[in-house]
Amino acid sequence: MDYSILVNKEHPLDKNYIPCDLVEYSEYNGSKIDHNHKTLVNKTALDAFFKLQVNAKLDGHHIVIDSAYRSYNYQMDILNHYLEYNGNQAYSFVALPGTSEHQTGLAIDISVYKNGEYTDKLSEDMPEIVWMNNNAWRFGFILRYPKDCTHITGFKYEYWHFRYVGNEIAKEMHDKNIKTLEEYKQNKKHR
């Protein structure tokens, strides 16, 4: 699998795209628009997440996956749900089907357990988010939609959304201070 696959508004996935090697993540399977929706993740990405999770716990942080793979149709269900409740404003915070990285099985939205209680009420200055920003690259993950990069990614800052790109790419992006996958791919094209 190409862990550097670029998915955004200019590079959408076909509605029939289904990634291989999806496995179920069952530590948390909370509220979903479709209650039968299971949390699935690319196997390699999930193995890397488990290593990340163990290291985070050693530093006192219990980080879990809140959302991962979403089919084209499930992303459409999410969009329709938010359109119903938020009107056209939903387009500002929900990716159109085909443009969501979640369809790759490589993207994860994180949540945390604080004092034994699950919460998805996160803020960018929470210790768990700070830890992820400082350490995710060591396990092959990048913060996919960094602050002040909307003009590059086409998506607003999402401090909870991480993307598995593999150890080599994550390390290179970290070492060269490349903030977005778009910039990484552009740099590779010009080498």
N, C-alpha and C positions, 0 to 999 in steps of 0.2 A: 504494500500500500504506500502511496505517496503521502507522507505525513506533512509535506509542505503544500498540499492542495490549497489553492486560494479560492475562497468562496466569499463573494460580496455582491453588491448590486450590479457591478460590471461583469462578474464571473459567476452567474447562477448555475445551480445544479439542475439537471433534468428532473422532472417530477417523478420519474421512475427510478431514480438513483437510490440504491440501498447499499450501504457499505457492508463489506464482509467482516467476519470475526467479531460480531457484536455479542457481548455477554451481559448477563444481568448483574446489576449492582443492587444489593438489597438492604444495605445498612439503613437507608432512609427511602421511603416511597410514600411521601406525604401527599398533600393536596395536588390534584391534577384535574385538568378540565375533563379528561376521560378517566374515570376511576380505574379502568382496566389497563391504563397505560403503565408499562413497566419501565424502570430506569435501565436503559441499555447503554453500553459504552464499548468502544473498540477494545479488544482484549489487551493489546499492548499498552494502550493508554491507561486502562484500569490497573494493570500491574504496576505501572509507573506511579499512578495515583496512590496505590496502597503504600509504596515506599515513601512517598511524600507525606502521607498521613501519619505513618509511624514516626517519622522525623519531627513532624509538627507536634505530635503528642509528647515527644521527649522534651519539647520546649514549652509544654503546657497548653497546647492549642488542639481542640478537637474539631477538625475540619471534615465536612462530609460533602458528597455530591447531592445537590438538590435537583438538578436537571441535566440531561445529557442528550442522547440521540432523540431526534424528532423527525418523523417522516414528513414528507411534503404535505400530506393530508393533515397530519396532526398540527403542523405549523399553521395551516389554513384554519383549523378549528380554533387555535389560540388567537389568531388574528380576528376571526369572526366574533369570538367571545369578547375581546376588548373593544371591538367596533360597537358592539351592542351596548356596552357600559360607558365607553369614553368617546364614542363618535369618531370623527376623522382624526382626532388627536392620537388615536391608537397607532396611526401610521408613523408617529414620531418615536415610538418606543417598542414596536413589534416588527420584526423583520418580515418582509414578504416571503411567502413560500418559495423555496428555491434559492433564496439569498441568505438563509440562515446556516451558519456553520454547524449548528446542531445536527443537520442532516448528514454530516460526515461521520458522526459517531466519535469525533475527536474533541469536541467542545464540551466543557462542563461549566455549569453554574454552581458555585459553592454556597454552602450554608455552614453554620457552626452549632456546636453544643456549648452553652455557657452554663456552668453550675448544674450540669446534667439535663438542662432544658434545651430543646431544639429551637433555633430561631433563624429565620431568613431576613430578619430586620438588621441589615448590615450597614456599616458606614465605612468610608474609605480610611478612616483613622483608627478603626478597630485593630487591636493587636494581631488578630488572625489575618486580616487583610494586609497589614504591614508585613507580617511574616511571609505571606504568599508572594508579595511583590519582591521581597528580598531573596526568596529561596526557590520559587517554583521552577526557575530555569535549571536548577541543579537536577531536576527530575524530568526534564524534557517539556515543560510547560511554559507558555508565555501569557502575559496579560494581553488579551487580544485587542481590546479597544481602549488604549491608554488615553489619559487626559490630554487635551489639546491636540488630538490627532483626528478629529472628526473629518477634517478636510481631506485626510488621506484614506481613512477606512470607510467613510460614509456612514458610520455609526457613532452614536454618542458614547461618552466615557462609561464603561461598565466595569467597575472594580471587582465584580464578582464573577466575571466571565473569563475563563482560562482555556487555552487551546493547547492540545498536545501536538508538538512538532518534532519530537525526538530530541535526544540529548545533544547531538552534534549541532543541529540548527539552533536550539535554545541557547547553547553555550556561545556559538558564534554571534548570535544577536545580542546576548548579554555583554560579551567581551568587546564588541564593536559599537555598543550602545545604539543598536538598530531597534527602534521602538515598535514598528509594525511589520506584519507579514508582507504587506504590499511593498514596503521599502526593501525588505530582504529579497523578495522576488525580483524587483527592479534592479537591485545591485547584482544579483546573479546573472541577469540577462546581459548586463554590460561588461561582464568579465571575459 
